[in-house]
Amino acid sequence: MKKSGIFNSEISKVVSRMGHKDKLAIVDLGFPIPNGVERIDLVLDYGKPTFEEVLKVVLKELEVESAIIAREASDDFEKIIIKNIPDVEIIKTSHEELKALTKDVCAVIRTGEVIPFSNVILVSGVIF
């Protein structure tokens, strides 16, 4: 049995296969996930798990060099990103463009988050 890190086998598999510049999306409850993109659905109930809870677990194993968020996202959402990944470049784009960018991610992790525009695309970095 695994001792630490990400215990969700689907997320662990995706993260372990990622290389430099690969992308992983973590999205809210209502985000439209494109057909053909791997969907990891974690929703347990309305608002559960939260975006931040999922982000914290993913960051246990994923090295991130940049984060793409929608300009429409709240300042509080951006603060969550900065708090959890303090040295990361934050790239802002329109929500429509963010949705389009998810067509090229390794996977989309759907959370139970209900705060609008609580979506990020994490761009994988390198550890050396």
Backbone hydrogen bonds, N-H to C=O, Kabsch-Sander energy under -0.5 kcal/mol:
donor,donor_aa,acceptor,acceptor_aa,energy
7,F,5,G,-0.6
9,S,7,F,-0.6
12,S,8,N,-2.6
13,K,9,S,-2.1
14,V,10,E,-2.1
15,V,11,I,-2.7
16,S,12,S,-2.3
17,R,13,K,-1.1
17,R,14,V,-0.6
18,M,14,V,-0.7
18,M,15,V,-1.0
21,K,124,S,-2.6
22,D,19,G,-2.1
24,L,122,L,-2.1
25,A,107,A,-2.3
26,I,120,V,-2.4
27,V,109,I,-2.9
29,L,113,E,-2.9
31,F,28,D,-1.2
33,I,31,F,-0.8
37,V,34,P,-1.5
40,I,108,V,-3.1
41,D,39,R,-0.6
42,L,40,I,-0.7
42,L,110,R,-2.6
44,L,45,D,-0.5
44,L,48,K,-2.7
45,D,48,K,-1.7
47,G,112,G,-1.8
48,K,45,D,-2.5
54,V,50,T,-1.8
55,L,51,F,-2.8
56,K,52,E,-2.5
57,V,53,E,-1.4
58,V,54,V,-2.5
59,L,55,L,-2.4
60,K,57,V,-1.3
61,E,58,V,-1.6
62,L,58,V,-1.8
63,E,61,E,-0.6
64,V,62,L,-0.5
65,E,123,V,-2.8
66,S,123,V,-1.2
67,A,89,E,-2.7
68,I,121,I,-2.7
69,I,67,A,-0.5
69,I,91,I,-2.6
71,R,93,T,-3.1
73,A,70,A,-1.6
78,E,74,S,-1.9
79,K,75,D,-2.1
80,I,76,D,-1.5
81,I,77,F,-1.8
82,I,78,E,-2.6
83,K,79,K,-2.8
84,N,80,I,-1.9
85,I,81,I,-2.6
88,V,85,I,-1.5
89,E,65,E,-1.5
91,I,67,A,-3.2
91,I,89,E,-0.6
92,K,90,I,-0.5
93,T,69,I,-2.2
98,L,94,S,-2.5
99,K,95,H,-2.3
100,A,96,E,-1.9
101,L,97,E,-2.5
102,T,98,L,-1.1
102,T,99,K,-0.5
103,K,100,A,-1.6
104,D,101,L,-1.8
105,V,102,T,-1.1
106,C,23,K,-3.3
107,A,23,K,-0.5
108,V,38,E,-2.6
109,I,25,A,-3.1
110,R,40,I,-2.5
110,R,108,V,-0.7
111,T,27,V,-2.7
111,T,109,I,-0.6
112,G,49,P,-2.3
118,S,115,I,-1.1
119,N,117,F,-1.7
120,V,26,I,-2.3
121,I,68,I,-2.1
122,L,24,L,-3.5
122,L,120,V,-0.6
123,V,66,S,-2.9
124,S,22,D,-3.2
124,S,122,L,-0.6
125,G,63,E,-2.8
